Amino acid sequence: MWSQLIVYPFTNTLLLLYVWLGHSFTAALIVLTVGIRILLTPLTARQQRTQIQMQELQPEIKRIQEKYKGEPEKMQKELLKIGYNPAAMLGGCLPTLIQFPILIGVYQSILNAIPSTPLQMMDLYHAVYPWLFPNFNDLLPVNRYLIWMDLTQPDRIYLPWLPDLGIPILPIFVVLTTLVQQKMMTPPSTADANDASAQMQRSMMTTMPLMFGFFALQFASGLSIYFITSNIAGIGQYAFLNRAKFSWGKLSLPGGISLPWPDYTTKPAAKPRPSVVPPPDNPPGAPGTPPAKPKPRKPRRRGDGA
């Protein structure tokens, strides 16, 4: 059931793109990844709107936290009144978590589409739709190489002076791009540093990049191509959906390193309007206005003093 619903459609889509894009499996994998990100756009946009709403509530949240610092129950009631949702702080991880089933399907489809053993060749034969590829032999052999990489094997570069230690180039890029995407899509926490939600947020910020880096280190390098493309597409998507809320901030990396990085969740400060009272439409003495009539003097009575 899993193969029919997820793996086989991904496998046939990959092979179809492979044929259309000049027998480049890497290009087919990149196009498939971008297509998946586009299909997830409604969910991503909705989640980003929620995060922006939480960002706008932060001044009020801080005020309530300071006012009811020693009264946690009352603080929670007041926070609920203004619409505060602690789960929204972890919203940056939601699109990544939703991709797990897709991730497994893409990984299995990569192994199916690039057979390297007779058993995998049989799996590919059963996975291909006959109505889409009537001549199965025309697909073979599938080009599984990109520069030095075999897309069915974990990525390593072995240098002459380090023959026993392979440098994992793609897994490093997976960790960096995942970290940047998590940083952009996770709103800063307004809770106390010891609060459970704040601790969970910090844990997810560290765990997710390392976990995906571990996957990239252990599994086929085609999966690393998927990770990197998905992260870059997610960063661009987030920047596009929030382009009206752009300001420069800092990207904090492990080890205390800070890099300049755009913060798309901070709104620019509104310019104060000058409080100037507008002049009347026809001020006295203005050209084109009739002269003011003199006030009539009251007649003086006899007997009044001079």
Contacts in CASP RR format, 6 or more apart in sequence:
PFRMAT RR
TARGET T0000
AUTHOR 0000-0000-0000
METHOD contacts of the structure
MODEL  1
MWSQLIVYPFTNTLLLLYVWLGHSFTAALIVLTVGIRILLTPLTARQQRT
QIQMQELQPEIKRIQEKYKGEPEKMQKELLKIGYNPAAMLGGCLPTLIQF
PILIGVYQSILNAIPSTPLQMMDLYHAVYPWLFPNFNDLLPVNRYLIWMD
LTQPDRIYLPWLPDLGIPILPIFVVLTTLVQQKMMTPPSTADANDASAQM
QRSMMTTMPLMFGFFALQFASGLSIYFITSNIAGIGQYAFLNRAKFSWGK
LSLPGGISLPWPDYTTKPAAKPRPSVVPPPDNPPGAPGTPPAKPKPRKPR
RRGDGA
3 108 0 8 1.000
3 127 0 8 1.000
6 101 0 8 1.000
6 102 0 8 1.000
6 104 0 8 1.000
6 105 0 8 1.000
6 108 0 8 1.000
7 105 0 8 1.000
7 108 0 8 1.000
7 109 0 8 1.000
7 112 0 8 1.000
7 127 0 8 1.000
8 127 0 8 1.000
8 129 0 8 1.000
10 32 0 8 1.000
10 105 0 8 1.000
10 106 0 8 1.000
10 108 0 8 1.000
10 109 0 8 1.000
11 109 0 8 1.000
11 112 0 8 1.000
11 113 0 8 1.000
11 124 0 8 1.000
11 127 0 8 1.000
11 128 0 8 1.000
12 127 0 8 1.000
12 128 0 8 1.000
12 129 0 8 1.000
12 132 0 8 1.000
12 133 0 8 1.000
13 32 0 8 1.000
14 25 0 8 1.000
14 28 0 8 1.000
14 29 0 8 1.000
14 32 0 8 1.000
14 109 0 8 1.000
14 110 0 8 1.000
14 113 0 8 1.000
15 28 0 8 1.000
15 113 0 8 1.000
15 128 0 8 1.000
15 133 0 8 1.000
15 139 0 8 1.000
15 142 0 8 1.000
16 132 0 8 1.000
17 27 0 8 1.000
17 28 0 8 1.000
17 31 0 8 1.000
17 32 0 8 1.000
18 24 0 8 1.000
18 25 0 8 1.000
18 28 0 8 1.000
18 113 0 8 1.000
18 139 0 8 1.000
18 142 0 8 1.000
19 139 0 8 1.000
20 28 0 8 1.000
21 27 0 8 1.000
21 28 0 8 1.000
21 31 0 8 1.000
23 142 0 8 1.000
23 143 0 8 1.000
24 143 0 8 1.000
25 113 0 8 1.000
25 114 0 8 1.000
25 142 0 8 1.000
25 143 0 8 1.000
25 144 0 8 1.000
25 146 0 8 1.000
25 151 0 8 1.000
26 146 0 8 1.000
26 151 0 8 1.000
26 222 0 8 1.000
26 225 0 8 1.000
29 110 0 8 1.000
29 151 0 8 1.000
29 222 0 8 1.000
29 225 0 8 1.000
29 226 0 8 1.000
29 229 0 8 1.000
30 225 0 8 1.000
30 229 0 8 1.000
32 106 0 8 1.000
33 106 0 8 1.000
33 225 0 8 1.000
33 226 0 8 1.000
33 229 0 8 1.000
33 230 0 8 1.000
33 233 0 8 1.000
34 229 0 8 1.000
34 233 0 8 1.000
36 99 0 8 1.000
36 102 0 8 1.000
36 106 0 8 1.000
36 230 0 8 1.000
37 44 0 8 1.000
37 230 0 8 1.000
37 233 0 8 1.000
37 234 0 8 1.000
37 237 0 8 1.000
40 95 0 8 1.000
40 98 0 8 1.000
40 99 0 8 1.000
41 237 0 8 1.000
43 94 0 8 1.000
43 95 0 8 1.000
43 98 0 8 1.000
44 95 0 8 1.000
44 234 0 8 1.000
44 237 0 8 1.000
44 238 0 8 1.000
44 241 0 8 1.000
45 241 0 8 1.000
47 91 0 8 1.000
47 92 0 8 1.000
47 94 0 8 1.000
47 95 0 8 1.000
47 185 0 8 1.000
48 185 0 8 1.000
48 238 0 8 1.000
48 241 0 8 1.000
48 242 0 8 1.000
50 85 0 8 1.000
50 88 0 8 1.000
50 91 0 8 1.000
51 88 0 8 1.000
51 91 0 8 1.000
51 92 0 8 1.000
51 185 0 8 1.000
51 186 0 8 1.000
51 187 0 8 1.000
51 265 0 8 1.000
52 242 0 8 1.000
52 245 0 8 1.000
52 265 0 8 1.000
53 88 0 8 1.000
54 84 0 8 1.000
54 85 0 8 1.000
54 88 0 8 1.000
54 89 0 8 1.000
54 187 0 8 1.000
55 187 0 8 1.000
55 265 0 8 1.000
55 266 0 8 1.000
56 267 0 8 1.000
57 82 0 8 1.000
57 83 0 8 1.000
57 84 0 8 1.000
58 188 0 8 1.000
58 190 0 8 1.000
60 82 0 8 1.000
61 79 0 8 1.000
61 82 0 8 1.000
61 84 0 8 1.000
61 190 0 8 1.000
62 190 0 8 1.000
64 75 0 8 1.000
64 78 0 8 1.000
64 79 0 8 1.000
64 82 0 8 1.000
65 75 0 8 1.000
65 190 0 8 1.000
65 191 0 8 1.000
65 192 0 8 1.000
67 78 0 8 1.000
68 74 0 8 1.000
68 75 0 8 1.000
68 78 0 8 1.000
69 75 0 8 1.000
86 191 0 8 1.000
86 197 0 8 1.000
88 187 0 8 1.000
89 186 0 8 1.000
89 187 0 8 1.000
89 189 0 8 1.000
89 191 0 8 1.000
89 197 0 8 1.000
89 198 0 8 1.000
89 201 0 8 1.000
90 186 0 8 1.000
90 197 0 8 1.000
90 200 0 8 1.000
90 201 0 8 1.000
90 204 0 8 1.000
91 185 0 8 1.000
91 186 0 8 1.000
92 182 0 8 1.000
92 185 0 8 1.000
92 186 0 8 1.000
93 182 0 8 1.000
93 186 0 8 1.000
93 204 0 8 1.000
93 208 0 8 1.000
95 185 0 8 1.000
96 178 0 8 1.000
96 181 0 8 1.000
96 182 0 8 1.000
96 208 0 8 1.000
99 230 0 8 1.000
103 223 0 8 1.000
103 226 0 8 1.000
106 223 0 8 1.000
106 226 0 8 1.000
107 219 0 8 1.000
107 220 0 8 1.000
107 223 0 8 1.000
107 226 0 8 1.000
110 151 0 8 1.000
110 152 0 8 1.000
110 220 0 8 1.000
110 222 0 8 1.000
110 223 0 8 1.000
110 226 0 8 1.000
111 120 0 8 1.000
111 152 0 8 1.000
111 220 0 8 1.000
112 120 0 8 1.000
112 123 0 8 1.000
112 124 0 8 1.000
112 127 0 8 1.000
113 124 0 8 1.000
113 142 0 8 1.000
114 142 0 8 1.000
114 144 0 8 1.000
114 151 0 8 1.000
114 152 0 8 1.000
115 121 0 8 1.000
115 123 0 8 1.000
115 124 0 8 1.000
115 142 0 8 1.000
116 144 0 8 1.000
116 152 0 8 1.000
125 136 0 8 1.000
128 136 0 8 1.000
128 139 0 8 1.000
133 139 0 8 1.000
144 150 0 8 1.000
144 151 0 8 1.000
144 152 0 8 1.000
145 151 0 8 1.000
146 221 0 8 1.000
146 225 0 8 1.000
148 157 0 8 1.000
149 155 0 8 1.000
149 170 0 8 1.000
149 221 0 8 1.000
150 221 0 8 1.000
151 220 0 8 1.000
151 221 0 8 1.000
151 222 0 8 1.000
151 225 0 8 1.000
152 220 0 8 1.000
152 221 0 8 1.000
152 222 0 8 1.000
153 220 0 8 1.000
153 221 0 8 1.000
154 168 0 8 1.000
154 216 0 8 1.000
154 217 0 8 1.000
154 218 0 8 1.000
154 219 0 8 1.000
154 220 0 8 1.000
154 221 0 8 1.000
155 168 0 8 1.000
155 169 0 8 1.000
155 170 0 8 1.000
155 171 0 8 1.000
155 216 0 8 1.000
155 221 0 8 1.000
155 224 0 8 1.000
156 166 0 8 1.000
156 167 0 8 1.000
156 168 0 8 1.000
157 166 0 8 1.000
157 167 0 8 1.000
157 168 0 8 1.000
157 169 0 8 1.000
158 165 0 8 1.000
158 166 0 8 1.000
158 167 0 8 1.000
159 166 0 8 1.000
159 167 0 8 1.000
168 216 0 8 1.000
168 217 0 8 1.000
170 216 0 8 1.000
170 221 0 8 1.000
170 224 0 8 1.000
170 225 0 8 1.000
170 228 0 8 1.000
171 213 0 8 1.000
171 216 0 8 1.000
171 217 0 8 1.000
171 224 0 8 1.000
173 224 0 8 1.000
173 228 0 8 1.000
174 209 0 8 1.000
174 212 0 8 1.000
174 213 0 8 1.000
174 215 0 8 1.000
174 216 0 8 1.000
174 224 0 8 1.000
174 227 0 8 1.000
174 228 0 8 1.000
174 231 0 8 1.000
175 209 0 8 1.000
175 210 0 8 1.000
175 212 0 8 1.000
175 213 0 8 1.000
175 216 0 8 1.000
176 209 0 8 1.000
177 227 0 8 1.000
177 228 0 8 1.000
177 231 0 8 1.000
177 232 0 8 1.000
177 235 0 8 1.000
178 208 0 8 1.000
178 209 0 8 1.000
178 212 0 8 1.000
178 213 0 8 1.000
178 227 0 8 1.000
178 231 0 8 1.000
179 205 0 8 1.000
179 209 0 8 1.000
179 253 0 8 1.000
180 231 0 8 1.000
180 235 0 8 1.000
180 251 0 8 1.000
180 261 0 8 1.000
181 231 0 8 1.000
181 234 0 8 1.000
181 235 0 8 1.000
181 238 0 8 1.000
182 204 0 8 1.000
182 205 0 8 1.000
182 208 0 8 1.000
182 209 0 8 1.000
183 205 0 8 1.000
183 251 0 8 1.000
183 252 0 8 1.000
183 261 0 8 1.000
184 235 0 8 1.000
184 238 0 8 1.000
184 239 0 8 1.000
184 261 0 8 1.000
184 264 0 8 1.000
185 238 0 8 1.000
186 201 0 8 1.000
186 204 0 8 1.000
186 205 0 8 1.000
187 265 0 8 1.000
189 195 0 8 1.000
189 197 0 8 1.000
189 198 0 8 1.000
189 201 0 8 1.000
191 197 0 8 1.000
191 198 0 8 1.000
192 198 0 8 1.000
206 254 0 8 1.000
212 227 0 8 1.000
213 227 0 8 1.000
215 223 0 8 1.000
215 227 0 8 1.000
216 223 0 8 1.000
216 224 0 8 1.000
216 227 0 8 1.000
238 264 0 8 1.000
239 262 0 8 1.000
239 264 0 8 1.000
242 264 0 8 1.000
242 265 0 8 1.000
243 264 0 8 1.000
245 264 0 8 1.000
245 265 0 8 1.000
245 266 0 8 1.000
245 267 0 8 1.000
245 268 0 8 1.000
246 262 0 8 1.000
246 263 0 8 1.000
246 264 0 8 1.000
246 268 0 8 1.000
247 262 0 8 1.000
247 263 0 8 1.000
247 266 0 8 1.000
247 267 0 8 1.000
247 268 0 8 1.000
248 260 0 8 1.000
248 261 0 8 1.000
248 262 0 8 1.000
248 263 0 8 1.000
249 260 0 8 1.000
249 261 0 8 1.000
249 262 0 8 1.000
249 263 0 8 1.000
249 266 0 8 1.000
250 258 0 8 1.000
250 259 0 8 1.000
250 260 0 8 1.000
250 261 0 8 1.000
251 258 0 8 1.000
251 259 0 8 1.000
251 260 0 8 1.000
251 261 0 8 1.000
252 258 0 8 1.000
253 259 0 8 1.000
282 289 0 8 1.000
283 289 0 8 1.000
284 292 0 8 1.000
285 291 0 8 1.000
END
